[in-house]
Amino acid sequence: MYNSFNEKSLRVINNIYNNLLSHPLFSNCQIERINDFGNGTVQLDMYLNGNFYNKYMFCPDPAGNIESVAIYGASLMEHLRKIEASMKFCDIDVLEVSIDNGGYSPYVDVILGTY
């Protein structure tokens, strides 16, 4: 059985999703919210002009908090540098951030602090 998000974490993810939808920087993007009940994650898939651009995969800890976010797709080094510069992800403190090359495709691994 996989971990699942608590209500507070789902509200945080929904706020991030809604902020992305309303932000002028992403006005040319289509953003889909996907609940993957098979592995307990929530994913925000971003498309630019119909082409896949980024996936933000939110992963829960055993208490239902957002433990980490995996960012897949384009501009991974840019994502890494921006997060390293502020040690924040969507106003949430970041404990650790790195590029992980060990999976199917590289991703930015963002370990979050408490929120």
C-alpha positions in Angstrom: 0.0 0.0 0.0 1.3 3.5 -0.9 1.2 6.6 1.2 -1.5 9.1 0.5 -1.8 12.9 1.1 -3.6 14.4 4.0 -6.2 17.2 3.5 -3.6 20.0 4.2 -1.2 18.7 1.6 -4.0 18.4 -1.0 -4.9 22.0 -0.3 -1.3 23.1 -0.8 -1.1 21.1 -4.1 -4.4 22.6 -5.3 -3.1 26.1 -4.4 0.1 25.5 -6.4 -2.0 24.2 -9.3 -4.4 27.2 -9.2 -1.5 29.7 -9.0 0.2 28.1 -12.0 -3.1 28.3 -14.0 -3.5 32.0 -13.2 0.1 33.1 -13.5 0.8 35.2 -16.6 4.1 33.4 -17.2 2.1 30.2 -17.9 -0.7 31.7 -19.9 0.4 29.8 -23.0 0.6 26.5 -21.1 -2.0 23.8 -20.6 -1.7 22.3 -17.1 -3.3 19.0 -16.1 -3.7 17.7 -12.5 -3.5 13.9 -12.2 -4.1 11.9 -9.1 -2.2 8.6 -9.5 -3.9 6.3 -7.0 -1.6 3.5 -8.1 1.4 5.1 -6.4 -0.1 7.8 -4.2 1.3 10.8 -6.1 -0.3 13.9 -7.5 1.2 15.1 -10.8 0.9 18.5 -12.5 1.7 18.0 -16.2 2.5 21.1 -18.2 2.2 21.4 -21.9 3.4 24.2 -24.1 1.8 24.5 -27.5 0.5 20.9 -27.1 3.9 19.5 -26.4 5.0 18.1 -23.0 7.1 20.6 -21.1 7.3 19.6 -17.4 5.9 17.2 -14.9 5.8 18.1 -11.2 5.3 14.9 -9.2 4.3 15.4 -5.6 5.2 12.5 -3.3 3.7 11.9 0.2 5.4 10.8 3.3 3.8 8.3 5.7 2.0 11.1 7.6 0.5 12.4 4.3 2.7 15.5 4.0 4.4 16.4 0.8 7.8 14.9 1.3 9.3 15.6 -2.1 8.7 16.9 -5.6 10.2 15.4 -8.7 10.5 17.7 -11.7 10.8 16.1 -15.1 11.1 17.5 -18.5 12.7 20.7 -19.9 15.1 23.1 -18.4 16.1 20.9 -15.4 19.3 22.8 -14.8 17.4 26.1 -14.7 14.9 24.6 -12.2 17.8 23.4 -10.1 19.6 26.7 -10.1 16.5 28.7 -9.2 15.6 26.4 -6.3 19.2 26.3 -5.1 19.3 30.1 -5.1 16.3 30.5 -2.8 16.0 27.1 -1.2 12.3 27.5 -1.8 9.7 25.7 -3.9 6.4 27.5 -4.2 7.2 29.3 -0.9 7.9 26.0 0.9 11.3 25.6 2.4 13.6 23.2 0.6 15.9 20.9 2.6 17.8 19.4 -0.3 17.7 19.7 -4.1 19.7 17.8 -6.7 19.5 16.2 -10.2 18.8 12.5 -10.0 20.0 10.5 -13.1 19.2 7.1 -11.7 15.7 6.6 -13.0 14.0 6.3 -16.4 14.9 9.9 -17.1 16.7 12.6 -15.2 14.7 14.8 -12.8 15.2 17.5 -10.2 14.7 15.9 -6.8 13.3 18.5 -4.3 13.1 17.4 -0.6 10.7 19.8 1.2 10.8 21.0 4.8 7.7 21.4 6.9 5.0 23.8 5.8 
